[in-house]
Amino acid sequence: MRLLELKKLEINDDIPLYVTLYCKEPWKVDENGDIKLYKPVTRDSNSCSNTPIYSLGIKPSSSKEKIDTLLRYFFQVCDVGMSPQSVWKTDDCDYISLLLEYAKHDQVKFDLVRDKILGQFPELLMSENCYEKLPDSAKLEDYIASIEVAYPKTWTVEYAKIDS
């Protein structure tokens, strides 16, 4: 099994780290043939896209040690084949993403990672960090299909691939 290990982290500015929880969402084609997304579905569903449920920007000035701890941990547990990669940008800078996808065969690991992140950053679930309303009867753990931890390209991040 291949893992990533964070070797060096230098936070060079106060640009935030982002932690985002995604859910599955099915495709829907409208009468014009345009693809539209609608109603989130559970992580076990056969669906074609991910949409953010919750996202939290964490400024280094308020949580430098927590950011360091989270990145060291998430480098070890992320999907090596999909991480790290540059997937999006803001007005401030480009971001590098580490991703962890839900897998039925490794549900325990995924749930442990989710719980550890929520334990460290419970504010992630505050209403102001919510993008998508889940059904009233929903259990959050049924909907989280992937986790993204994205750090600014302006930070110095050195890592190694290791075999365990």
C-alpha angles and dihedrals in degrees: 000000000000122000136178121232123199107229102173134014124182116174102208101181143005096268107134130251111230126219114189131182115206132198132201118260128183126234119250124188116212127212091274092056092251117141112240129181123225145166114007116249130201124278091252093061123105099245138150109224147031126231127188117256099176132007131180129190111209116200115215092222089067102033113019095142093046090050091051091049093047095048093047090051097042094049087060096049104035123106102272093204092058100034139120104014137142107246108153147010140210131202088270101050150315119287131220115214133212111197136198117187124200112252123188091218091053102036094132093058092046092050092048091052092047092049093047092052093046090048091053095041109026089161087073087082096051115122094247089061093051121108103170129039112228122209112280092246092050126126107213093222090061092058106042104099100164142009125215126194110187126187128190118262087229090074121087106242122172122179140166134215112235135183117231 
